[in-house]
Structure formats: C-alpha cells, structure tokens
C-alpha cells in the first residue's frame, strides 16, 4: 500500500514567519516531494498572508514530525489530506 499526504499551510504573517517556516521545511526536505508556495502580489500590495502546499512521501512518522514542527510556529494553520492506494 502506498501513502501520500498533502499538507496545506496558511502562514498569516509570512514576512515575520518566513525564516522559521523555511528552516522547518529544509529540516524535513527528505519527505517533501513537491512544494508550491504563493501569495497575492500586485503593483501596490504584497500580501502578508502566504499559502504553501506540500506533497509528502516516505515515512509517515516523519510526516508527523514535520507537522509538529510547523505547529510550533506562531501564525500557521495546517490542513491535511491523506491518500492510501495500491498500484496494480
């Protein structure tokens, strides 16, 4: 059985929390298969709120460690989607 976890991360003040968030993501890079981050940007505004989508692979115990480390950052909300599947 294969497992995939998708984490959605909302960073409420990305300017303040970007450094700590990056440290945690780098620490757990071995389980991050895909990372997509974005925030609103225009000629007049650069949003302080950022969104990150992670697709995780590997050991589910390490996924939990990543989630726990992210939860220690103030101003971060995490949502997750878990898939179990089999290849034929």
C-alpha positions in Angstrom: 0.0 0.0 0.0 1.2 3.5 -0.9 0.5 6.6 1.1 0.5 10.2 0.1 -0.1 13.2 2.4 -0.9 16.7 1.2 -0.4 19.5 3.7 -1.9 22.9 3.1 -0.2 25.5 5.2 -1.6 29.1 5.7 1.0 31.5 7.0 -0.8 34.5 8.5 2.3 36.8 8.6 4.7 35.4 6.0 7.1 38.3 6.4 7.5 37.6 10.1 7.4 33.8 9.9 9.1 33.0 6.6 12.5 32.3 8.1 11.3 29.8 10.7 9.0 28.2 8.2 11.9 27.8 5.7 14.1 26.3 8.4 11.4 23.6 9.2 10.8 22.8 5.6 14.6 22.5 5.0 14.9 20.2 8.0 12.3 17.9 6.6 13.2 18.1 2.9 13.7 14.4 2.7 9.9 13.8 2.9 8.8 16.7 0.7 8.2 15.5 -2.9 6.5 18.7 -4.1 6.3 22.2 -2.7 4.2 25.1 -4.0 4.0 28.4 -2.3 2.2 31.6 -3.3 0.9 34.9 -2.0 -1.0 37.8 -3.6 1.2 40.3 -5.4 0.3 43.4 -7.3 1.9 46.7 -8.2 0.6 48.2 -5.0 0.5 45.4 -2.4 2.4 42.3 -1.4 0.2 40.2 0.9 1.5 39.2 4.3 -0.6 36.0 4.1 1.0 33.1 2.2 -0.1 29.6 1.3 2.1 26.6 0.9 1.0 23.2 -0.5 3.3 20.2 0.3 3.0 16.7 -1.2 4.8 14.3 1.2 6.4 11.0 0.5 8.3 8.4 2.6 7.9 7.6 6.3 4.5 8.7 7.8 6.3 9.1 11.2 8.5 11.8 9.6 5.3 13.5 8.2 4.0 13.8 11.8 7.3 15.3 12.9 7.1 17.9 10.2 3.6 18.7 11.1 4.5 19.1 14.8 7.5 21.3 13.9 5.2 23.5 11.7 2.6 23.7 14.5 5.3 25.3 16.8 5.4 28.3 14.5 3.0 31.0 15.6 0.6 32.2 13.0 0.5 29.0 11.0 -2.6 26.9 10.2 -2.3 23.4 8.8 -4.8 21.2 6.9 -4.1 17.8 5.6 -5.4 15.3 3.1 -4.3 11.6 3.3 -4.5 9.1 0.5 -4.0 5.3 0.7 -3.8 3.5 -2.6 -2.4 0.4 -4.3 -0.7 0.1 -7.7 -2.0 -2.6 -9.9 
